[in-house]
Amino acid sequence: MSTRNLIRRIPGLPTSDGAGVKLTRLIGQPALDMLDPFLLLDAFGSERGTDYIAGFPEHPHRGFETVTYMLAGRMRHRDNHGNSGLLVAGGAQWMTAGAGLIHSEMPEQSDGEMRGFQLWVNLPATHKMIAPRYQDIAPEQIPVLTPLPGASVRVIAGDAFGTQGPVQGIVTQPLFVDITLAAGAALTLPLEAAHSAFAYVFEGAGVHFGDTWLPTQELGVLGAGAQVKLRSADAPSRLILVAAAPLHEPVARYGPFVMNTRAQIEQAIADFRNGRM
């Protein structure tokens, strides 16, 4: 079985979004504009309330999905259709914006650590105008596996070692796992050979991917193959590994709207301005 190695390493780009929330952009920046179907990946993390307290006030989305995975802290989301939910440490939300909505994501704390990720996943042309929906996943709903001594895997979406994550019915067939490796621990994980895949080590010194090395705080794009072989350095490490089917479609982007043509973007802007989301 062919093994995936790293083909690119991407340093994060410090930036801010929302009402000035400080974050690190990994996908959706000059060094990596997108990795089909992944449009954006932000890592956020701070113990200073001033870095995140302003949150992400009301803003629209259309044509893609947002995935929020919380490592620490509490975040409240609300939208203009009356939906509301609370994201807590260890929980996740997979929001399919589809035809469009206006929502906010605001911290429910003023100090202490707030840490996590937000990922944007594109939708195919056939699904861009479907009805919005949420999958709010509490921490206790996420399976935690120990496939080998020294290796722990939280399965948010997809299938890992015969266990399905709680996120279901996503057209790009994603795998989203949070992996913890003890010092020197190794793990082999099957992947769909045709899927795009990346990894991000956010704790520890770094991780070997086959014959290649990914240090902490850099995103690694994985090459072709039907499996990935991981081995931690001489210290414990923790990473997210994400894969999904590429769409191979034209992409037209304008801020929070992701469609296939410029005309569709102009329609999204008009619909937003005229209260049709």
Secondary structure, DSSP 8 states (H G I E B T S, - for coil): --B--EEEEEE-EEEEETTTEEEEEEESBTTBS-BTTEEEEEEEEES-GGGTTT-EEEEEEBSEEEEEEEEESEEEEEETTS-EEEEETT-EEEEE-TT-EEEEEEES-SSS-EEEEEEEEE--GGGTTS--EEEEE-GGGS-EEEEETTEEEEEEESEETTEE-SB---TT--EEEEEEE-TT-EEEEE--TTSEEEEEEEESSEEEETTEEEETTEEEEE-S-SEEEEEE-SS-EEEEEEEE-------EEETTEEESSHHHHHHHHHHHHTT--
